[in-house]
Amino acid sequence: MTPIKTDVLIVGAGPAGLFQVFELGLLGLSAHVIDPLPHAGGQCITLYADKAIYDIPGLPSCTGRELTDRLMLQIKPFEPVFHFQDVVKSLEPLEGARGFKVSSERGLCFEAKSVVLANGVGAFLPRALNAPEQVQYLGKQLFHGQLENALSQFEASKPQKETQRWKVWIVGGEDEAVLNALTGLQAFKHLDITLIHRRTPLEIDPQLQEAWEEALEKSQGVQPKGTGDASEVGSTLAFKHGQIVHLLSEASEAGQNRTDQTALKALEWVDEKGQTHTSEVDLVVVNLGLSPQLGALSEWGAQMQKKQVTVNTEDFSTSLPGVFAVGDVITYPGKKKLILSGFHEAALASFGVAKWVLEKDRIPFEYTSASALLQARLRIEP
Ligand SMILES: Cc1cc2nc3c(=O)[nH]c(=O)nc-3n(C[C@H](O)[C@H](O)[C@H](O)COP(=O)(O)OP(=O)(O)OC[C@H]3O[C@@H](n4cnc5c(N)ncnc54)[C@H](O)[C@@H]3O)c2cc1C
């Protein structure tokens, strides 16, 4: 693949990464940004998009989404290129030139003169089920996310059988899991859906709670059909208070090795009283939310302290020459995980990056309010 050449590769499109684009742009440096999420904003969008933030200087109140929109608008003149739904994999120095070759999980290859780590607390990846056998069924009979997507991928792998009913277990107790269960109940006629969650009551929106209780009540007394004609009863819904502990194949049911490669047939779950049950299953959809994971970055060799990168606070350089780091991913004495700290760090890091990329000892410091050069870079009409 032809490498994507850029002055700087920014790892992470959270507020620190976005403002890093701005500060680098002021110094005339171009940037590509990579992020596993399908959108910019990092924690501001993933964790509190519609909540108000009150400590952004000059903005008495704005939501996580508004702040992201404003940052995206502010960096528009610098035309950053975003690569969403992808994660960096390896980093190695360029041969015979200053810079790095960075490859991504989706097969992109960057040649960047410098790299800025702005990956926050890590990539938000779906929280996994606590069953050791899950890996062998992932993408076949076990999925994360929407039931509809899971079902279409699962059914695509099956020979066409119009009357086949499926036993679907949805794991989770928040809005996403309950919405998946209710959508499955309404949109399909051939599913016996069981929602399992280790806590009651469910942690859901009050309006959703009403819809959930109503649907569950209507389903009571309607027995799962198992196999046969789907259209007679339509889909069914049940709730189990408990936790899945094992996924079982035909072979493991017969007492053989649990990690063999055959299809998923049943699951073992423990109820709130600690009793173990075995239930048949065709498809498992896991909706346990997202958890942050640092991934391959932790193996790049930058000095770290408790999963955070240590930096020189003069220019936010890391122990790897040419690699800088800002935002929640870094630690230094007195570090506060605040958006405004990330902005400050990005401003100072940009001077360190510019020195490295332009191979200069000094980068002129100018004000946006007074500099014709900076205003031209910002595309402000004279
Ligand atoms: C509930 C909550 C409320 C908060 N309220 C406030 C507040 O009121 N005021 C305030 O100042 N701060 C607040 N914070 C803290 C603030 O959100 C963080 O300090 C800020 O988001 C850090 O920005 P960041 O860009 O460093 O990291 P993040 O926002 O975490 O963004 C990092 C980005 O990097 C991406 N990434 C991770 N790993 C990789 C990888 N391997 N490759 C590519 N990309 C990767 C992630 O997907 C993410 O998009 C709050 C935090 C939470 C959880």
The ligand as an SDF file (V2000), in Angstrom:
LIG
                    3D

 53 58  0  0  0  0  0  0  0  0999 V2000
  -18.0830   11.6200   32.8730 C   0  0  0  0  0  0  0  0  0  0  0  0
  -16.9390   12.5540   32.6430 C   0  0  0  0  0  0  0  0  0  0  0  0
  -17.1170   13.9120   32.7800 C   0  0  0  0  0  0  0  0  0  0  0  0
  -16.0510   14.7910   32.5740 C   0  0  0  0  0  0  0  0  0  0  0  0
  -16.2590   16.1240   32.7330 N   0  0  0  0  0  0  0  0  0  0  0  0
  -15.2390   16.9880   32.5180 C   0  0  0  0  0  0  0  0  0  0  0  0
  -15.4170   18.3840   32.7120 C   0  0  0  0  0  0  0  0  0  0  0  0
  -16.4960   18.8500   33.0990 O   0  0  0  0  0  0  0  0  0  0  0  0
  -14.3580   19.1970   32.4580 N   0  0  0  0  0  0  0  0  0  0  0  0
  -13.1420   18.7260   32.0470 C   0  0  0  0  0  0  0  0  0  0  0  0
  -12.2240   19.5060   31.8160 O   0  0  0  0  0  0  0  0  0  0  0  0
  -12.9510   17.3860   31.8880 N   0  0  0  0  0  0  0  0  0  0  0  0
  -13.9580   16.5200   32.1120 C   0  0  0  0  0  0  0  0  0  0  0  0
  -13.7470   15.1720   31.9640 N   0  0  0  0  0  0  0  0  0  0  0  0
  -12.3950   14.6980   31.5730 C   0  0  0  0  0  0  0  0  0  0  0  0
  -12.1820   14.9070   30.0690 C   0  0  0  0  0  0  0  0  0  0  0  0
  -13.2270   14.2910   29.3290 O   0  0  0  0  0  0  0  0  0  0  0  0
  -10.8460   14.3280   29.6540 C   0  0  0  0  0  0  0  0  0  0  0  0
   -9.8240   14.9580   30.4080 O   0  0  0  0  0  0  0  0  0  0  0  0
  -10.6100   14.5740   28.1710 C   0  0  0  0  0  0  0  0  0  0  0  0
  -11.5870   13.9320   27.3800 O   0  0  0  0  0  0  0  0  0  0  0  0
   -9.2330   14.0520   27.7720 C   0  0  0  0  0  0  0  0  0  0  0  0
   -9.0590   14.3010   26.4220 O   0  0  0  0  0  0  0  0  0  0  0  0
   -8.0830   13.3980   25.5420 P   0  0  0  0  0  0  0  0  0  0  0  0
   -8.2130   13.9060   24.1450 O   0  0  0  0  0  0  0  0  0  0  0  0
   -6.7590   13.3590   26.1820 O   0  0  0  0  0  0  0  0  0  0  0  0
   -8.6320   11.9250   25.6800 O   0  0  0  0  0  0  0  0  0  0  0  0
  -10.0150   11.2400   25.2310 P   0  0  0  0  0  0  0  0  0  0  0  0
  -11.1450   12.1810   25.3460 O   0  0  0  0  0  0  0  0  0  0  0  0
  -10.0650    9.9680   25.9820 O   0  0  0  0  0  0  0  0  0  0  0  0
   -9.7880   10.9310   23.6940 O   0  0  0  0  0  0  0  0  0  0  0  0
   -8.8380    9.9940   23.2940 C   0  0  0  0  0  0  0  0  0  0  0  0
   -9.1830    9.4630   21.9290 C   0  0  0  0  0  0  0  0  0  0  0  0
   -8.1470    8.5670   21.5160 O   0  0  0  0  0  0  0  0  0  0  0  0
   -8.7060    7.4360   20.9090 C   0  0  0  0  0  0  0  0  0  0  0  0
   -7.7750    6.3110   21.0130 N   0  0  0  0  0  0  0  0  0  0  0  0
   -7.5460    5.5410   22.0860 C   0  0  0  0  0  0  0  0  0  0  0  0
   -6.6440    4.5890   21.7980 N   0  0  0  0  0  0  0  0  0  0  0  0
   -6.3000    4.7530   20.5070 C   0  0  0  0  0  0  0  0  0  0  0  0
   -5.4310    4.0760   19.6240 C   0  0  0  0  0  0  0  0  0  0  0  0
   -4.7120    3.0200   20.0150 N   0  0  0  0  0  0  0  0  0  0  0  0
   -5.3140    4.5030   18.3310 N   0  0  0  0  0  0  0  0  0  0  0  0
   -6.0460    5.5770   17.9260 C   0  0  0  0  0  0  0  0  0  0  0  0
   -6.8830    6.2690   18.7430 N   0  0  0  0  0  0  0  0  0  0  0  0
   -7.0170    5.8550   20.0080 C   0  0  0  0  0  0  0  0  0  0  0  0
   -9.9960    7.2190   21.6760 C   0  0  0  0  0  0  0  0  0  0  0  0
  -10.9370    6.4720   20.9140 O   0  0  0  0  0  0  0  0  0  0  0  0
  -10.4780    8.6640   21.9110 C   0  0  0  0  0  0  0  0  0  0  0  0
  -11.3060    9.1210   20.8790 O   0  0  0  0  0  0  0  0  0  0  0  0
  -14.7820   14.2950   32.1890 C   0  0  0  0  0  0  0  0  0  0  0  0
  -14.5990   12.9130   32.0300 C   0  0  0  0  0  0  0  0  0  0  0  0
  -15.6600   12.0530   32.2580 C   0  0  0  0  0  0  0  0  0  0  0  0
  -15.4370   10.5740   32.0980 C   0  0  0  0  0  0  0  0  0  0  0  0
  1  2  1  0
  2  3  1  0
  2 52  2  0
  3  4  2  0
  4  5  1  0
  4 50  1  0
  5  6  2  0
  6  7  1  0
  6 13  1  0
  7  8  2  0
  7  9  1  0
  9 10  1  0
 10 11  2  0
 10 12  1  0
 12 13  2  0
 13 14  1  0
 14 15  1  0
 14 50  1  0
 15 16  1  0
 16 17  1  0
 16 18  1  0
 18 19  1  0
 18 20  1  0
 20 21  1  0
 20 22  1  0
 22 23  1  0
 23 24  1  0
 24 25  2  0
 24 26  1  0
 24 27  1  0
 27 28  1  0
 28 29  2  0
 28 30  1  0
 28 31  1  0
 31 32  1  0
 32 33  1  0
 33 34  1  0
 33 48  1  0
 34 35  1  0
 35 36  1  0
 35 46  1  0
 36 37  1  0
 36 45  1  0
 37 38  2  0
 38 39  1  0
 39 40  1  0
 39 45  2  0
 40 41  1  0
 40 42  2  0
 42 43  1  0
 43 44  2  0
 44 45  1  0
 46 47  1  0
 46 48  1  0
 48 49  1  0
 50 51  2  0
 51 52  1  0
 52 53  1  0
M  END
$$$$
